[in-house]
Amino acid sequence: MKESDDCSLCGAGVAFKATLAALKIGRVKKFYFANNPEITSVLYSAALSFKNQEVHIYSNSWTFDEPFKTLHSFTERMFADGFEKGRQALGSIFVFPSGPPGNGLTNNIYTIGVACFGINGTMPRKSFVNSATLVSAFGQGRRRTDNGMLTVTHTYRRQTSRLCDNKFGGSSAATAILSGMIALALQANPSLSSRDIKHLLVYGFGYVQVLKMVHLAKKWKFNHQLLNLTSVWFGFQQTPADTGFELVSSSNRTCKQSPYCIDKIEHVIVNLNFVYPKHTQTILSVISPCGTESILMEQEGEPPKDENDVGKNEGVSVDAQFLSNHFWGEEMEGLWTVKIKGLGIYSYELCRIERIKMIFHGTSKNDNILMEDTVPLPSSTSSNGNTEDAGETKSKTPIILGVVFGGLLLLAVIAIAFVLKRKRYHCYYVPANAYPDEL
C-alpha cells in the first residue's frame, strides 16, 4: 500500500501478490438532506456471489451487530452454492468477523469466523463470545504490544497530506489479515478446497502460524467425504445450583441408531428453542461425551429501562441456530448435554429449553460411505481428480481476494501477523496426515 506516487509505504500486505477486487454490499441514499447507508440481504448476497468462479476469497470486515439474526433463505442458498460450486468446484472462501452469538453470517458450515486479540492478548472493547469462531488474529498490529496498525486511510478521514493511518483495528482488521493468510496458502497450493483451508486453520486451534500453514499447504492431501447426522430431542431436568439455577437436557447418541457413525467431528450445529431472563446473566452451553463444554451464549442481561423496571424480569423467547467448532476431532457417540444457567432473580421461572436439534458434521472411518444425507462438499481432488501432485502445484494466476465493504466503508488488507496456540479442553485432535516434527 503506497502513500504517494514515489512509493513510500504505509505497510506491506500479508499476501502482497494477491489481486484485490472491491465489492459493495450497500449504497448511499439521500434522505432529508442527509446521506444514509442502505444495506439489504439482496445487495450483500449479490456481492458475495459476484464472479464466484474467479474470486477466491471474500473478505468481509462487517457483520451483524445483534445476536440470533438469521439469514434470508436465498442468502443461505448463496453461501451453500458458493461453498460447493465456486472457484471451479473447490469452493468460495467466505471470511467474516465472528460477531455476536447465533448470527447467521458465521453460525453455518460455509463461512470462517475470525476473532481478534487486543494489546498483550487482552480482550478488545468490541468482542463477542461466539462458539462459531474458528481462528484468531491480531487486531491492533502485527505484534502483541502493538496498539495501532498502519493502513492507507480514506480520503474523507485525512487530516493532513499524509495518507497513512493507524486507527484501523479490531475484528475488521483481524479478518482482513486472516484472509491474506489464506491467500498465501492458496498461492502455495491452488488446488486446496474451502474445506481443506479450514483443516489447515485449525492446527493449534487459535492463532495461525503462517509459515507452518503454508508449508503444510504445499503437501496437503485430504479428500474425506463430509457426512452429517441429525438428532432431535425434547424435555429437560431442573437442577438447583449454589450460584443460580440450571436446566439440563441430555441425549445419548449411539452409532446403532444410524447407518454410519461420525468418528471425527468437524462442526456441530445446535438449533434451539429456549427462553432466558432478559435482565439477568444467562449462560447457554453444550457438553460433549468427551467433557468439552462449548459456550453458545453468555448474556449479561439488559439494564432496566427506567425506575419502574427495577427489580422486574421477563423471559425472552428465542429460536436460534448456533455452530460450535470446539468439538473438532472428537467422536460423536456418547452423551450430549445442553445446559442453560440463569444467575439472578426469578431465573428459575424464566429459563426454559423447549426443543433441541443437533446436526453433526464430520467424517467416518469408512471412506466408501455415500449416503443420501451426505453433504457433497468439494475436496482437493475436485478440479482434476489427482492429489499426488497437489503439493507441488504452483499458482500461475494471481489469487483474487474480494474485499467486501458497505457504502461508507473501504477496507485495506494489511500487515503480517505472527501467532501462538490456544489450548483445547480435554480431547486433542491430531490429523492423520500431520507431520510429527511440525506440530
N, C-alpha and C positions, 0 to 999 in steps of 0.2 A: 504494500500500500504506500504509494508515494505522496509526499506532502506537496510537492510542486514539480514543475517541469524539469528541474535539474536532478530529479530522482533522489532527493534526500528522503529517508524512510521514516515512517512512524513505527513500523514493525514488520516482521515477516510472517506471512500466513503459515498455518500448520501444513497445509497441502498447497504449496505455492505454485505448483504446476496445474492445479485444477482450474477449470473454467467456471466462472460464476454466471448464473442467469437469474436476474431479479424478477420475482413473480409477485404480483399484487393480490392480496386477499380481500381488499376493500376499495372503497372510493370515497371521495370527499364531496359532500353535498352542502350547498348553501341553504341556511335556514334562518330567517330573520337576521340577515346581515352577518351571520356567523358561519364559519366552516365547521361542519360536523362529519366525523368519520362514519361510514356505514359499512359494516361487515356482516355478511349473511352466510349461511351454510352453502348456498348456491355458489357464491363467489369464491369461498376458500376451497370448496370441492373442485371447482374448475381449475384453480391454481395448482392444487395438489395432484391433479391428473394431467396437467399440461405436458405434452410430448413425453409421456412416460416410457417410451422406448429409447429416448435419448438422454433424459435427465436421470442420473444415477441416484442422487441423494437429495431429498427435500429437507432442508434445514429450516426449522421453524423456531424463531425466538419470540413466540407468543403462545398463549394457552388460555383456557377458560379460567376466570378468576373466582369461580364459585364451585363448591363440591356437588357431586351427583348429577352434573349436567350431561345429558345424553346426546348422542349424535342422531341426526336425521337418518332415515333408512338409506337414502341414496348416498350419504357420506360414508356409511358403513360399507356399502357395496363398492364405493370408490376405493377405500382402503384395501378391501379384500381383492379386488381386481388388480390393483397396482402391486400388491404383495405377491400375487400368484402369476401375473402375466407381464408386469412391467419389466423393463430392461431385458428384453428378449427372453422372457420367462425365468430370469434369475431373480426377479422381484425388485420393485422400487423400495428404497430405504427411506423411511419417514422418521425424523428425529424431532422430538418435542421436549420442552421443559416438563418435568413431572407434574407440576401443578397440584391443585387440591385433590383430596381423595375422591375416588369414584368418578372423576371427569372422563368423558368418553374418548378424548384425544390420546390418552395413554393407557387407559384400562381396557386394552384389547390386545390381541396377539400380533397385530400387524405393525405396531409402532415401537420406537425405542424411547423410553422415558429417562431423562437426564436430570440429576440433582447437582447442586454446586456446593463447594466448600468456601467458607469465608477466610479471613486472615487467621493464620495459625490453626486452621482446622475448626474454627468456630462456626456456628450456625448463622447464616446470613439473616438479615432482618425479614425479608420475604422468603420464607422457607416453609415447606409443607411436608407432613408425614404422609407418604404415598407408597403403598406396597408395590406399585407398578414400576417404581424406579429400578432401572437395570444397572446403571453405572453413574459415576460422579466425576466431575472435573472442576478445576479451579475456576472461580467466578470473578476473582478480583485481580488476576495477573497470572504469570507463569510460575510463580514460586509461592510457598506457604506464607511468606512475610509480605507479599505484595498487597498494596491497598489501592491499586489503580492499574488499568490496562490501556496501553496506547492503541488508539484506533484513528482512522480518518474520520473526522466529525462531519455532521450535516452542515450545509450552508447556513441554515437559519439559526444554528447554535453557535456559530463562530463569533467570538467577542474580539478577536484580533485577526491579523492576517495569517496567523498560524492555523494550519488545517488539522493538526493532531489534537487529540482529546484523550483524557484519562478518566472520564466519568462513566464510561460504558462498563457494565459488570453484572453480577448476579447470574441467575439461571439462564438468562438470554445469552450471555457470553459463554457459559459452560456448554450450552447446546451447540453454539457455533464451533467451539473448539473440538467437541466430540465429533461433529460432522467432518471436520478436517482430518481427524484421526482415521475415520472410516475411509475417507478418500485415499489416504496413504495405503491402507490395506488393499483397496481395490486397484491402486496403481501397481502394487506388488503382485496381485493375482486377480485379474479382472473376471475370472470365472467364479468368484465367490457369490453364492446366493445371499439373499437377505437373511435367511436363517443361519447360514454359515457365519455371517457378521455377528449375530447375537452370540453364537457359541464362542467366537473369538473374544468378545467383550466380557463374557462372564468369568474369564480367567482372573482370579483374585477377588471377584465379587465386590467391586468398589471402584477405586482408581484404575485407570487403564495405563499399563506400561506400554508406551507406544512402540518402542523398539522391539520388544518381545512380541507384540501383536503383529507387527509387520513381518518379523521372522517366521512366526507360525503361519501367517497367511500364505507365504511362499510354498509351504509344504502341506497345506491343509487338504485333507481328504475326508469328506463326510457326506454320506448320502442316505442316512437312515430315514425311513418314512415317518412323518409325524402323524400319530394317532390321537383320537380323543374319545373319552368315555364320560357319560353324564350320570350323576347321582342326585336324586331329589328326595328330601325328607321334610317332615313337619314335626312340631312339638318341641318342648324344652323342659328343662328341670331347673327349679328355682334353688339357688344356693346362697344363703345369707353369708356374708363375709364381714371380717372385722372392720374393713375400711370402706365398706359400701355394700352394694347388692349385686349379685351376679346371676345371669340366666345362661344356662349351658345347654347346648343341643349337640348330640353326638350321633354318628352313624359309622358302623363297621363296614368298611369296603373290602370285599374279598374278590379274588380273581375267579372264584367259582360262579359268581353272578354274571360273568361276562365271557364272550367268546375268546377274548385275549386279555392280557394284563399289561399295564404300562409299568415297565421296570425302571425307567428313568424319566422323572417328571421334568418338563421344561416350564410350563406355565400352569397355573390354576386359576380358573375363572370362578368367582363366587357371586351368584345372583341372590340378593337378599330382599325380603320384605320384612322390615323391622321398624320399631318405634323407639325413640330415645328422648330423654328430657331436654328441653330447649335451653334452660338457664343454668344447668349444672354439667360438670365434666362427665364425659362418656368415653369409654374405650371399647372398641369392637375388634375382635381378633379371631383368627382361625389357627388351630394347632394340629400339626401333622402327627402320624403314628410315630415318627422319629423324635417328637418332642419339640420341634421348631415352632415357635409362635410368631406369626406374622400379624402386625398391627394394621388392620384395614382402615381404621378411622380412629382419631383421637381428637374429640371436640372439647374445647374448654368451656363452652356454654356462652350464650349471648348475655350481656349485661341487661338489667331491667331498663325498659324504655323510660319510665317515669316512676314517681314515688308510689303510685297505685299498683305498680307491677312488682314492687319489692316484696320478697317472701313468697311469691307465687311461682308456679312452674307449670309447664304444659308439655304434652308429648308431641313430637314431630314424627309423622309417618313418612317413611322413605322406601322407595322401590329402586334399588341401585345395583350396579354391576361393578365389582372390584376385580382387579387382576393382581396376583401375587407372584413375584419372581423368587421369593425366599425359599421355595422348596425345590429349586433346580437341582436335579441329580438324585433326588430321593425316590423311594418306591411309593407307589400308590396304595398298596394293600395295607390294611390296618384301620385303626380307629381314628376318625377325623372329628374334630370338635370345633364348633363355633361358639364364641362366648361374648356376651355383651355385659359390661360392668358399669353401673351408674354410681357416681360419687356425689352425694349431696341429698338435699331434702326431697322427699317423695320419689326418689329414684325407683324404689321397689314397685311403685304403682305405674310408672311411666315407661319402664324398659320392657320390651317385648320382641320376640322373634317369631314371625308368623310362617315363613316359608324359606327353605334353603335349597338352592340348586347349585351344585358344583360340577364344573367341567374340567377334566384333567387332560392336559395336552402333553404328550411325551412320546417315547419310543419303546419298542418291545425287543426282547432278545431274539424273537423270531422275525428276522428281516423279510421273510417271504409273505407276511400277513398283508392282505389287501382287502379291507372290509368296506362296506358301503358308507360307513360314517368316518372313514379315513379322510383326513384333510389333505387334499392334493397340493402340497406346497413344494416349491422348487428346491432343488439341491444343486450341488456343484457340477452335476453331470447333465444338467438341463440343456445346456447350449450345444454340446457336441457328443454327449454320452461317454466321454472319456475323462477319467480322473488321473490317469497315470502321469500326464504331463502338465497338470494344472499348476503345480508348484513352480514350474519353470517358465510359465507364461509371463510375458512382459506386456504391459499396457502400451498399445500402439496408438490409442486415441486418448485425448485428454478426458479425465473424469469431470463430468458436468455436475456441479453442485447447485441445485436450485435454492436460492435464498428467498424465503417467503416472508413478505412483510405487508403491513397494513398501509392504509392510505397516508398515514403521517409518520411512518416508521421505516427507516432503512437500516439494514444490518451489515456490519463488516465482519468478515471471518478473519480471526487474528491469532497470533502467538502460538507457542508450543508449550504444552503442559507436561510436566513430569509427575509421576504418580506413585501411590503406595497402596497397600492392600487393606480391605475391610474383612474382619473375621465373620465366619458363619457361626451358627449356634451349635448344632450338635453333629449333623451329618455332613461330611465334607465330600465334594464331588471332584474327582479327577477323571477327565475324559479318557476313553480308551486309547485315543491316538495322541495323548500328551507325551512330550519328551521329558523324561525324568530330570535331566540336567538343566531344564529350562523352567521348572516350576519353583 
